[in-house]
Amino acid sequence: MSADAAYQTYILPEDDSRFAVDEIVPVDPFAGRLVDVEYDWDKVPVPSSLRELESRWYTRRNPLDRSGVWRFRELLPFATDEQIVTIGEGQTLLQRCDEIALDVGLKANGLHLQYEGMNPSGSFKDNGMTAASTHARIVGATSAACASTGNTSASLAIYSSATKLFRCFVFIGSGKIAYGKLSQALDYGAHTIQIEGDFDDALVRVREVCAELGIYLCNSVNPFRLEGQKAIMYRILEELDWEPPDWIVVPGGNLGNSSAFGKAFAELKHLGLVDRVPRLAVINAEGSNTLYDMYEHHGIRWNDGRPPLEDVDSYFETMNAEDRRASTIATAIEINRPVNLLKCLRALETMDGVVREVSDEEILDGKAMVGAHGFGCEPASGATIAGVRRLREEGVIAPSDRVACVLTGHELKDPTATVSYHSSPPNSPDDVLTARGVTRTPLANRPVVVPNDLNRLVEVVRGIG
Ligand SMILES: *Cc1c(COP(=O)(O)O)cnc(C)c1O
């Protein structure tokens, strides 16, 4: 593959400068100056149908063909085969889950769960980090850094430790971070720097430090990460035999995923590789609902490339003035100012999207559903199930629609949340009746405390059945 088909641009049309792929282009997400990777598709050997890429299953001994990102490399053609950095990411599964489908009001075969927790570092972030690591190699970086609510740092750290191509610096805030994630960064040998403040503070600082010291920045302002994350959509299509679902549902934090999904479908459509684009539902946590509030209450839209930047600015000014700070159990989506806001607005336009907010209780119930009927997931991912339930109730998602939920992170990332959910005091209202008066299987699975006595144990186990 030749890399001269790819170049970088700013996303807003006022500025049509083009930059080469091996340049580091300055970014200021809040001035609209986000960078996009664009391609001259005429120069790329794009397959005539997506199905052709499936033949790579037979050549899986080639690491590029095994990778769930790079086996689609004609669709993110910014690197030569020799430049690509892969550790075998993207070996994920799409599980059809009839129990959850019926529970949320879909037909039995209507719901699929995309397990991104099966990636090497346990979250979808590896899809992006393989691409960012590849770009880091292209520009000759020897150090890379990120600010993180946890999974980005785990992902960057594993690419650093497994490839030894660059040193890794991780900036975390002093607030909540799930221990599974922090333990990974430490175990993989990342230089971990904890600063006073939250994620947004850490992101501001890491960008300054990177600029000062020439360190390669791996947050999702990095457009190459989003190129890798497009592959989540390709794999969902592949598992559905290339028939697009009606809905893609994803939790929204910094909005890199939703942005990447929109770009993936805009390109597939442009290339004539899909005839239909699914709708997108981005699910915020109530305690971290910037996108929801802007999109659903303030009418802020991409507006065909003319988003109301002044309204966005004044929204953030008010947020700062009132010192509103995000807070949710789903720490992976606890973000005040989503850096990919504008790209996400564009994706919502491409995919005729909607945004919803769900409470922490709904998020944890959604997560418990995935645990009870699937392989489990971390709290942020549970927001997707809660979001589908809400959109079904509203009639936005139809009973016959086919829905794919992107479960962004692995169950074991945040065992504290899981254990405390299942140890919650019995007879809480969640147990029997939901707010809508529907009887539901109790989701909290409490440990039973029994004295160390054989007769009592036999009695209790027999009683359970
Ligand atoms: C990073 C992350 C998110 C948020 O994704 P964005 O692309 O920033 O919106 C959601 N869930 C998990 C588990 C994450 O690690």
The ligand as a MOL file (V3000), in Angstrom:
LIG
                    3D

  0  0  0     0  0            999 V3000
M  V30 BEGIN CTAB
M  V30 COUNTS 15 15 0 0 0
M  V30 BEGIN ATOM
M  V30 1 C -12.9950 5.6230 26.4550 0
M  V30 2 C -14.1820 4.8470 26.7980 0
M  V30 3 C -15.4790 5.2810 26.4720 0
M  V30 4 C -15.7210 6.6000 25.8280 0
M  V30 5 O -15.4580 6.5610 24.4530 0
M  V30 6 P -15.3550 7.9160 23.6110 0
M  V30 7 O -14.8560 7.4530 22.2990 0
M  V30 8 O -14.3870 8.7920 24.3380 0
M  V30 9 O -16.7180 8.5110 23.5690 0
M  V30 10 C -16.5520 4.4690 26.7660 0
M  V30 11 N -16.3690 3.2820 27.3710 0
M  V30 12 C -15.1530 2.8310 27.7110 0
M  V30 13 C -15.0350 1.5360 28.4100 0
M  V30 14 C -14.0210 3.5920 27.4360 0
M  V30 15 O -12.8210 3.1390 27.7860 0
M  V30 END ATOM
M  V30 BEGIN BOND
M  V30 1 1 1 2
M  V30 2 1 2 3
M  V30 3 2 2 14
M  V30 4 1 3 4
M  V30 5 2 3 10
M  V30 6 1 4 5
M  V30 7 1 5 6
M  V30 8 2 6 7
M  V30 9 1 6 8
M  V30 10 1 6 9
M  V30 11 1 10 11
M  V30 12 2 11 12
M  V30 13 1 12 13
M  V30 14 1 12 14
M  V30 15 1 14 15
M  V30 END BOND
M  V30 END CTAB
M  END
